[in-house]
Structure formats: C-alpha cells, structure tokens
C-alpha cells in the first residue's frame, strides 16, 4: 500500500503561480511513477503531468510550458505558473506501482485549485 498526501492548493488570480506537493508513504519502493491529474465537476479526470523513476516527464498539451513537475524519491511537486481560469479543478496526486507482478494505482484525497479572472 502507498498513501499519498497533497498540499498547496488555493485561490489565486489569473497569471499567478501555485506549487502543489505530494508526499508518498508506505511501500514507496514499489512506485514506478508519480504525477498529477485534475478533475472538473461533470468531466473526466485528466492527466496533467507525470514523472517516472528515471525522471522522464510527460505533460498535457494544455499545461506544457507553464507547469513543471519535479520529483525527489517519494515526493512529487507541481510548479504551476501563468495560471488560467481554465486550470480551476481539483488536483489529485497519483502513483502507479508494481509489487509481486501486480500493478497498482494510488490516489491522494485531492486539493482544490481555483483561478479567478
């Protein structure tokens, strides 16, 4: 089992920045990748950014060049610059893991990011 705890959400104005952090605990040695998803009510959860154990990062087109994901072992951060109202969502920390040939997915509880225009 892996537990994920997020912090850093809040209310900002358009153009400002926020930094989200997520700390993993438990069987962290099983983690393959960590990342961030976001969800708006009535819409599907979508990938924002992810980063593998070897540091390879993936970004959605909507946040590329504005957001930066970084990772230090069992902690993953998302630096969000140039925030736009359309970035408003609940942001979830995510981890994929593998243990004894079984794949697992873990989610944090979510943190609200609200960007006012």
N, C-alpha and C positions, 0 to 999 in steps of 0.2 A: 504494500500500500504506500502511496505517496500522497501527502497532504500539501495543498497549495494555499498560501495566504497572500492576498493582494493588498496594496496600499497606494495612495497617491491620487485618487480621483478627486473631482471637484468641479466648481463652476468658474469658467474663465470667459473672457471676451475674445471675439474673433481676432486672430493674429498672435495671440499669446501662446505660451508654452505650458506643458504639464509633463511630469515624469511619473510613470507608473512603475511600481516594483512588485515583484512576486518572489516569495521565498518558499522553497520546497523543503519538506522534511519527511522522515520515514525512510523508505527503501530507495534513496536517491541514486544509488549506484545502478539501478535498473533503467534510469532515464535515458532515452535516445535523443529527444529534442524537447524544447520548451518554446512557448510562444504565446501570442495574444490573439483572441478573437473578440468580436464585438457584435452586439445584437440590439436592434431597434424593435420596439413592440410591433408585432404583426409581421415581422420579417424574419428570415432565417439568420442564424448565426453565421458570420463570415470571418474568414481568416484576415487578420491584419498583418501579422509578421510572425515568423518563426525562425529558430536558430538551432542547428544541430550541435552535437557534442564537439565536432571538429570546427565549429564556428561558421559554417555555411548558413547564410541568412536568406530568407525569402520574404518579399513584401507584396502586398496587394498593389495594383496599379494606382489606386486612389490615394495611397499614403506614401508612395515611393518619392524620395527626395525631400520629404517633410518629417518622416518618422525614422528613428534609428533604434534598432533592437541590439541589446548587448547582454552578455551572459558571463557570470562568474560562478562556475560549478553549479550549485543548486539554487542560484538566484538569477532571475532574468528581469531586465529593465526595458522600458519602452519610453524613449525620449520623444515627445510629440511637440514639434514646432509648427508655427504657422497654422494653428488650429482653425478649422472652419465650422460653421454651424452644422454642416452635414456629418461632422465627426461625432456629434452627440449620440451617445449609446451607452449601454452597459458593457464594460470591457471585462473579459474573462481571461484569466491565466489558464494555460493548457499545457499538459505534458503528455508525451507518448513514452511508453516504457515497454520493456520486454523482460520477462522473467520466466525461466524454465520453459522457453519456447512458446510462451503465450504473450500476446500483445495486450497492452492495457492503455486506457486513456483516463486522464485525471483532469478535473476542473476545479478552479477556485470558485469562491462564492460570488464574484463579480463586484466591480466598482463602477459607480456612475461617473461619466464624464459629460458635462453639459457646456456647450459653447454658445454664447449669446452673440447675436449680430449687432 
